[in-house]
Amino acid sequence: MEMNDMILVSVDDHVCEPADMFDRHMPKKFKDRAPRVVNTEHGQAWVIEDKKVTGLGLNAVVGRPKTEYGYEPMSFDHLRKGCFDIHARIDDMNANGVLGSLNFAQFPGFSGVRFMRQDDKALALATIQAYNDWHMHDWAGPYPDRIIPLALLPLWDIKLTLAELDRMVKLGVHAISFTDNPALIGLPSLHDPYWEPLWSACEEANVVICAHIGTGASADHASDLSPISAWITSMPISIANSAADWLFASFWKDHPKLKIALSEGSIGWVPYFLERAECTVRQHGQWTNLNMGGHSPTEIFRRHFITCFIEDDFGLKNRHEIGIDNITWECDYPHSDTQWPRAPEMLWKAVKHIPKEEIDKITHINANRDFSFSPFEGMGGRKNCTVGALRKLAREKGVDVEERAGMGGLAPRLEKGKPVTSGDVKKMLSTT
């Protein structure tokens, strides 16, 4: 196997929603109250229920030199076109050799929490449904063999949640964006019977629950004086606390086919996590009264959890401790951890010594299976889905992958000899 033979399906990317996304999909009743983009002193921003919100780009710095990775894009002019234009996104996927991509929402919040928190719940429902229609028909729709659709749900009302899930499943959706810890955003705990109908519906329809980092629990800033590098380092691992909460949930025994994805959570920490979970049961199982249906924590993890990584050599070396069928790959376009347009080169360095059948599982087989994604026939066969084949398309079209400096945006103030701190970044973002 060579690098150009790999087939890459990314289970974690992001979309910066275009300003006109609600024009075709918001019901007439709410047309004049739909979220909209307005001009500001710094560029542009979304307004929802007359409140200006951040999140137009959220570190969407793909295509810039790394010296500008700390910038916060404040207008669409500050973004690479592939961030918000689906046709340009496909071009960028081709240039990066990526076949398939699952895209999380941006300004609504990865799990749609900003929409859920609207005061008018009728408007909130209409906004979520309009977003889903845009995502399904305008974003994923033109390229069903390239984009894995992902739905938001009105989680404040379980009846509405089930109805919207059913509507999306009928349109071909097999993934929902959910919070890693609902209790932290004012919803019932994941252990509450409130969610049982959702678990059942997801299992029946082969729908993956995608819990992205930062959607409930998040990496805390140690202090305003702490180097921002500390926060960036701990961010992926911040999913571990929530992962333990899910791992020891009692509902798994009743839903043997239910799946949860720890989106953007990396994998290197998982072997110790499972070791500790086994120790917990062995040392404390006699007094904690835990009912895991006769399964060990590792068995539950292997059956129900999907992990993903961008760059994680340690995790790949320990892939069999994690579970070779549980690992998927992600690109994280357009955020600063992405390795676009050189993702295949970076990945190949880490996997080239791994057996071909394991590379295939990690790069696409596991993702295709778990997310019910079947792109090969629509692409004219597997031969057209490889890194080499897709990059050939990009070269023939002349897709520009050169770095672009000076695209604009806000940046933390730099002081010679002083690390950028959490406080510097917070201060920068507060001006938006």
KOLVEX-579809 format. One record per residue (C-alpha): x, y, z; residue number from 1. Coordinates in steps of 0.2 Angstrom, whole numbers, plus 5000, padded with zeros to 4 digits. Example, Ala and Ser with C-alpha at 12.3 -4.5 7.8 and 13.67 -1.06 7.14 Angstrom:
2
KOLLO   xx   yy   zz   k
KOLLO 5062 4978 5039   1
KOLLO 5068 4995 5036   2
# end
This chain:
432
KOLLO   xx   yy   zz   k
KOLLO 5000 5000 5000   1
KOLLO 5006 5018 4996   2
KOLLO 5000 5034 5002   3
KOLLO 4990 5038 4987   4
KOLLO 4980 5022 4989   5
KOLLO 4972 5027 5005   6
KOLLO 4954 5031 5006   7
KOLLO 4950 5045 5019   8
KOLLO 4933 5048 5027   9
KOLLO 4934 5062 5040  10
KOLLO 4921 5061 5055  11
KOLLO 4924 5078 5061  12
KOLLO 4924 5094 5051  13
KOLLO 4915 5110 5052  14
KOLLO 4905 5122 5042  15
KOLLO 4904 5141 5043  16
KOLLO 4886 5144 5038  17
KOLLO 4883 5156 5024  18
KOLLO 4874 5172 5027  19
KOLLO 4859 5166 5016  20
KOLLO 4856 5149 5024  21
KOLLO 4839 5153 5031  22
KOLLO 4832 5162 5015  23
KOLLO 4825 5146 5007  24
KOLLO 4821 5136 5023  25
KOLLO 4813 5147 5036  26
KOLLO 4794 5146 5037  27
KOLLO 4786 5162 5031  28
KOLLO 4779 5165 5049  29
KOLLO 4796 5167 5056  30
KOLLO 4805 5174 5040  31
KOLLO 4808 5191 5048  32
KOLLO 4814 5184 5064  33
KOLLO 4827 5172 5056  34
KOLLO 4845 5173 5062  35
KOLLO 4854 5185 5051  36
KOLLO 4872 5192 5047  37
KOLLO 4875 5210 5051  38
KOLLO 4890 5222 5048  39
KOLLO 4899 5227 5064  40
KOLLO 4915 5237 5068  41
KOLLO 4926 5222 5066  42
KOLLO 4917 5214 5051  43
KOLLO 4902 5204 5052  44
KOLLO 4892 5194 5065  45
KOLLO 4876 5183 5067  46
KOLLO 4861 5190 5076  47
KOLLO 4848 5179 5084  48
KOLLO 4833 5185 5093  49
KOLLO 4841 5203 5092  50
KOLLO 4857 5197 5101  51
KOLLO 4874 5198 5092  52
KOLLO 4884 5182 5094  53
KOLLO 4901 5177 5090  54
KOLLO 4905 5161 5080  55
KOLLO 4906 5167 5062  56
KOLLO 4922 5158 5060  57
KOLLO 4928 5152 5077  58
KOLLO 4947 5149 5073  59
KOLLO 4943 5144 5055  60
KOLLO 4960 5148 5049  61
KOLLO 4963 5135 5036  62
KOLLO 4974 5140 5022  63
KOLLO 4984 5153 5032  64
KOLLO 5002 5152 5038  65
KOLLO 5004 5146 5055  66
KOLLO 5009 5163 5061  67
KOLLO 4991 5168 5059  68
KOLLO 4983 5153 5067  69
KOLLO 4978 5164 5082  70
KOLLO 4967 5175 5072  71
KOLLO 4949 5175 5074  72
KOLLO 4940 5178 5057  73
KOLLO 4927 5191 5058  74
KOLLO 4919 5192 5041  75
KOLLO 4917 5180 5027  76
KOLLO 4931 5189 5018  77
KOLLO 4943 5182 5031  78
KOLLO 4938 5164 5027  79
KOLLO 4944 5152 5014  80
KOLLO 4929 5150 5003  81
KOLLO 4928 5131 5007  82
KOLLO 4922 5136 5024  83
KOLLO 4905 5141 5018  84
KOLLO 4903 5136 5000  85
KOLLO 4899 5118 4997  86
KOLLO 4907 5117 4980  87
KOLLO 4923 5125 4986  88
KOLLO 4923 5113 5000  89
KOLLO 4923 5098 4989  90
KOLLO 4937 5106 4979  91
KOLLO 4947 5108 4995  92
KOLLO 4942 5090 5000  93
KOLLO 4949 5084 4983  94
KOLLO 4965 5094 4986  95
KOLLO 4967 5085 5003  96
KOLLO 4963 5068 4996  97
KOLLO 4948 5067 5007  98
KOLLO 4933 5057 5001  99
KOLLO 4920 5059 5014 100
KOLLO 4916 5072 5028 101
KOLLO 4904 5075 5042 102
KOLLO 4902 5093 5047 103
KOLLO 4897 5100 5064 104
KOLLO 4888 5117 5065 105
KOLLO 4897 5132 5069 106
KOLLO 4888 5148 5075 107
KOLLO 4873 5137 5082 108
KOLLO 4886 5128 5093 109
KOLLO 4892 5111 5089 110
KOLLO 4876 5103 5097 111
KOLLO 4865 5118 5092 112
KOLLO 4864 5124 5110 113
KOLLO 4863 5142 5104 114
KOLLO 4847 5138 5094 115
KOLLO 4840 5128 5109 116
KOLLO 4842 5143 5121 117
KOLLO 4831 5155 5111 118
KOLLO 4817 5162 5122 119
KOLLO 4803 5159 5109 120
KOLLO 4803 5140 5108 121
KOLLO 4792 5140 5093 122
KOLLO 4805 5151 5084 123
KOLLO 4819 5139 5091 124
KOLLO 4810 5124 5083 125
KOLLO 4808 5133 5067 126
KOLLO 4826 5138 5067 127
KOLLO 4833 5121 5070 128
KOLLO 4822 5113 5057 129
KOLLO 4827 5127 5044 130
KOLLO 4845 5123 5049 131
KOLLO 4843 5104 5046 132
KOLLO 4834 5108 5029 133
KOLLO 4848 5119 5024 134
KOLLO 4861 5106 5030 135
KOLLO 4852 5092 5021 136
KOLLO 4847 5100 5005 137
KOLLO 4860 5113 5002 138
KOLLO 4876 5107 5010 139
KOLLO 4875 5088 5010 140
KOLLO 4862 5087 4996 141
KOLLO 4872 5091 4981 142
KOLLO 4886 5079 4985 143
KOLLO 4878 5064 4994 144
KOLLO 4893 5053 4991 145
KOLLO 4905 5066 4999 146
KOLLO 4895 5073 5014 147
KOLLO 4889 5063 5029 148
KOLLO 4873 5073 5035 149
KOLLO 4872 5078 5053 150
KOLLO 4856 5084 5061 151
KOLLO 4852 5096 5076 152
KOLLO 4838 5092 5088 153
KOLLO 4826 5102 5099 154
KOLLO 4832 5093 5114 155
KOLLO 4822 5104 5127 156
KOLLO 4807 5093 5122 157
KOLLO 4808 5075 5120 158
KOLLO 4792 5074 5109 159
KOLLO 4799 5087 5097 160
KOLLO 4816 5078 5097 161
KOLLO 4809 5062 5092 162
KOLLO 4798 5070 5078 163
KOLLO 4813 5079 5071 164
KOLLO 4824 5064 5072 165
KOLLO 4811 5054 5063 166
KOLLO 4809 5068 5049 167
KOLLO 4828 5068 5047 168
KOLLO 4830 5049 5047 169
KOLLO 4817 5048 5032 170
KOLLO 4829 5060 5023 171
KOLLO 4843 5049 5025 172
KOLLO 4852 5055 5041 173
KOLLO 4862 5043 5052 174
KOLLO 4870 5055 5064 175
KOLLO 4864 5068 5077 176
KOLLO 4874 5081 5086 177
KOLLO 4872 5079 5105 178
KOLLO 4880 5086 5120 179
KOLLO 4893 5076 5129 180
KOLLO 4885 5081 5145 181
KOLLO 4867 5087 5144 182
KOLLO 4866 5091 5163 183
KOLLO 4879 5105 5161 184
KOLLO 4868 5115 5148 185
KOLLO 4852 5114 5158 186
KOLLO 4845 5097 5151 187
KOLLO 4841 5081 5160 188
KOLLO 4857 5070 5164 189
KOLLO 4860 5057 5151 190
KOLLO 4856 5045 5165 191
KOLLO 4838 5052 5166 192
KOLLO 4824 5041 5159 193
KOLLO 4819 5057 5149 194
KOLLO 4832 5051 5136 195
KOLLO 4826 5033 5134 196
KOLLO 4815 5036 5119 197
KOLLO 4829 5044 5110 198
KOLLO 4841 5030 5113 199
KOLLO 4828 5018 5107 200
KOLLO 4825 5028 5091 201
KOLLO 4843 5030 5087 202
KOLLO 4847 5012 5089 203
KOLLO 4832 5007 5078 204
KOLLO 4837 5019 5064 205
KOLLO 4856 5016 5065 206
KOLLO 4859 5034 5071 207
KOLLO 4876 5039 5079 208
KOLLO 4875 5050 5094 209
KOLLO 4890 5063 5091 210
KOLLO 4896 5071 5106 211
KOLLO 4909 5084 5101 212
KOLLO 4921 5091 5114 213
KOLLO 4916 5107 5122 214
KOLLO 4897 5104 5120 215
KOLLO 4894 5102 5138 216
KOLLO 4910 5099 5148 217
KOLLO 4925 5109 5141 218
KOLLO 4943 5112 5144 219
KOLLO 4944 5125 5158 220
KOLLO 4957 5139 5157 221
KOLLO 4968 5136 5172 222
KOLLO 4969 5155 5174 223
KOLLO 4970 5171 5164 224
KOLLO 4988 5171 5166 225
KOLLO 4991 5153 5160 226
KOLLO 4998 5151 5143 227
KOLLO 4985 5148 5130 228
KOLLO 4996 5133 5125 229
KOLLO 4990 5124 5141 230
KOLLO 4972 5125 5136 231
KOLLO 4975 5120 5118 232
KOLLO 4984 5105 5124 233
KOLLO 4970 5099 5136 234
KOLLO 4956 5103 5125 235
KOLLO 4954 5085 5116 236
KOLLO 4957 5076 5132 237
KOLLO 4943 5086 5141 238
KOLLO 4931 5073 5134 239
KOLLO 4937 5060 5146 240
KOLLO 4926 5065 5161 241
KOLLO 4911 5064 5150 242
KOLLO 4917 5048 5142 243
KOLLO 4917 5040 5159 244
KOLLO 4899 5046 5162 245
KOLLO 4893 5038 5146 246
KOLLO 4904 5022 5149 247
KOLLO 4895 5018 5166 248
KOLLO 4878 5022 5160 249
KOLLO 4865 5008 5163 250
KOLLO 4856 5010 5147 251
KOLLO 4869 5001 5136 252
KOLLO 4863 4984 5142 253
KOLLO 4846 4988 5134 254
KOLLO 4853 4995 5118 255
KOLLO 4866 4983 5111 256
KOLLO 4868 4992 5094 257
KOLLO 4868 5010 5100 258
KOLLO 4883 5020 5096 259
KOLLO 4891 5036 5103 260
KOLLO 4906 5045 5094 261
KOLLO 4918 5055 5105 262
KOLLO 4920 5068 5091 263
KOLLO 4937 5077 5091 264
KOLLO 4942 5068 5107 265
KOLLO 4958 5060 5101 266
KOLLO 4963 5042 5106 267
KOLLO 4980 5042 5115 268
KOLLO 4972 5043 5132 269
KOLLO 4960 5029 5129 270
KOLLO 4971 5014 5135 271
KOLLO 4974 5021 5152 272
KOLLO 4955 5027 5153 273
KOLLO 4950 5009 5150 274
KOLLO 4963 5002 5162 275
KOLLO 4957 5014 5176 276
KOLLO 4939 5009 5172 277
KOLLO 4943 4991 5174 278
KOLLO 4952 4995 5191 279
KOLLO 4936 5004 5197 280
KOLLO 4925 4989 5194 281
KOLLO 4938 4978 5202 282
KOLLO 4941 4988 5217 283
KOLLO 4924 4997 5220 284
KOLLO 4912 4986 5211 285
KOLLO 4906 4977 5227 286
KOLLO 4899 4993 5235 287
KOLLO 4895 5004 5220 288
KOLLO 4880 4993 5215 289
KOLLO 4884 4996 5197 290
KOLLO 4874 4985 5184 291
KOLLO 4883 4984 5168 292
KOLLO 4873 4969 5161 293
KOLLO 4887 4957 5164 294
KOLLO 4900 4966 5153 295
KOLLO 4916 4974 5157 296
KOLLO 4920 4993 5154 297
KOLLO 4931 4988 5140 298
KOLLO 4918 4977 5132 299
KOLLO 4905 4991 5133 300
KOLLO 4918 5003 5125 301
KOLLO 4922 4991 5111 302
KOLLO 4904 4988 5107 303
KOLLO 4897 5006 5108 304
KOLLO 4911 5020 5107 305
KOLLO 4918 5028 5091 306
KOLLO 4934 5037 5093 307
KOLLO 4944 5048 5081 308
KOLLO 4960 5057 5079 309
KOLLO 4970 5070 5069 310
KOLLO 4988 5067 5074 311
KOLLO 4990 5053 5088 312
KOLLO 5005 5042 5086 313
KOLLO 5004 5036 5103 314
KOLLO 4986 5031 5101 315
KOLLO 4990 5022 5084 316
KOLLO 5004 5012 5093 317
KOLLO 4992 5006 5105 318
KOLLO 4977 5004 5093 319
KOLLO 4973 4986 5099 320
KOLLO 4971 4992 5117 321
KOLLO 4958 5004 5111 322
KOLLO 4950 4992 5098 323
KOLLO 4955 4993 5080 324
KOLLO 4936 4993 5075 325
KOLLO 4933 5008 5086 326
KOLLO 4945 5021 5078 327
KOLLO 4941 5033 5064 328
KOLLO 4951 5048 5057 329
KOLLO 4946 5066 5056 330
KOLLO 4953 5081 5047 331
KOLLO 4945 5095 5057 332
KOLLO 4944 5107 5042 333
KOLLO 4944 5122 5044 334
KOLLO 4951 5124 5061 335
KOLLO 4969 5127 5066 336
KOLLO 4972 5108 5071 337
KOLLO 4968 5103 5053 338
KOLLO 4983 5097 5042 339
KOLLO 4975 5103 5026 340
KOLLO 4981 5101 5012 341
KOLLO 4994 5089 5018 342
KOLLO 4984 5078 5029 343
KOLLO 4988 5062 5019 344
KOLLO 5007 5065 5021 345
KOLLO 5005 5068 5039 346
KOLLO 4994 5052 5042 347
KOLLO 5005 5041 5031 348
KOLLO 5020 5044 5042 349
KOLLO 5010 5037 5056 350
KOLLO 5001 5022 5048 351
KOLLO 5013 5017 5034 352
KOLLO 5020 5002 5045 353
KOLLO 5003 4996 5050 354
KOLLO 4995 4982 5040 355
KOLLO 4984 4987 5025 356
KOLLO 4968 4980 5032 357
KOLLO 4970 4990 5048 358
KOLLO 4974 5006 5039 359
KOLLO 4958 5003 5029 360
KOLLO 4948 5001 5045 361
KOLLO 4955 5017 5052 362
KOLLO 4954 5028 5037 363
KOLLO 4937 5023 5030 364
KOLLO 4929 5006 5034 365
KOLLO 4925 5009 5052 366
KOLLO 4917 5026 5048 367
KOLLO 4908 5020 5033 368
KOLLO 4900 5006 5043 369
KOLLO 4896 5016 5058 370
KOLLO 4889 5031 5049 371
KOLLO 4880 5021 5036 372
KOLLO 4890 5029 5022 373
KOLLO 4891 5021 5006 374
KOLLO 4900 5032 4993 375
KOLLO 4909 5020 4981 376
KOLLO 4895 5016 4969 377
KOLLO 4890 5035 4967 378
KOLLO 4909 5039 4964 379
KOLLO 4910 5026 4950 380
KOLLO 4920 5013 4960 381
KOLLO 4933 5013 4974 382
KOLLO 4947 5017 4961 383
KOLLO 4940 5035 4961 384
KOLLO 4940 5037 4979 385
KOLLO 4958 5036 4984 386
KOLLO 4969 5051 4989 387
KOLLO 4978 5050 4972 388
KOLLO 4962 5050 4962 389
KOLLO 4954 5064 4971 390
KOLLO 4970 5075 4971 391
KOLLO 4971 5072 4952 392
KOLLO 4953 5080 4951 393
KOLLO 4959 5095 4961 394
KOLLO 4975 5097 4950 395
KOLLO 4965 5096 4934 396
KOLLO 4953 5110 4941 397
KOLLO 4968 5120 4947 398
KOLLO 4963 5121 4965 399
KOLLO 4974 5134 4974 400
KOLLO 4981 5127 4990 401
KOLLO 4995 5140 4993 402
KOLLO 4995 5148 5010 403
KOLLO 4987 5166 5010 404
KOLLO 4994 5178 5023 405
KOLLO 4985 5194 5028 406
KOLLO 4967 5188 5026 407
KOLLO 4962 5198 5041 408
KOLLO 4953 5196 5058 409
KOLLO 4956 5199 5076 410
KOLLO 4972 5193 5084 411
KOLLO 4979 5193 5102 412
KOLLO 4991 5207 5106 413
KOLLO 5009 5200 5105 414
KOLLO 5022 5206 5117 415
KOLLO 5040 5201 5115 416
KOLLO 5046 5187 5127 417
KOLLO 5028 5185 5134 418
KOLLO 5018 5170 5129 419
KOLLO 5000 5173 5123 420
KOLLO 4989 5169 5138 421
KOLLO 4971 5163 5141 422
KOLLO 4967 5181 5147 423
KOLLO 4974 5188 5130 424
KOLLO 4963 5177 5120 425
KOLLO 4947 5180 5131 426
KOLLO 4951 5199 5129 427
KOLLO 4952 5198 5111 428
KOLLO 4936 5188 5109 429
KOLLO 4926 5199 5121 430
KOLLO 4928 5213 5108 431
KOLLO 4918 5204 5096 432
# end
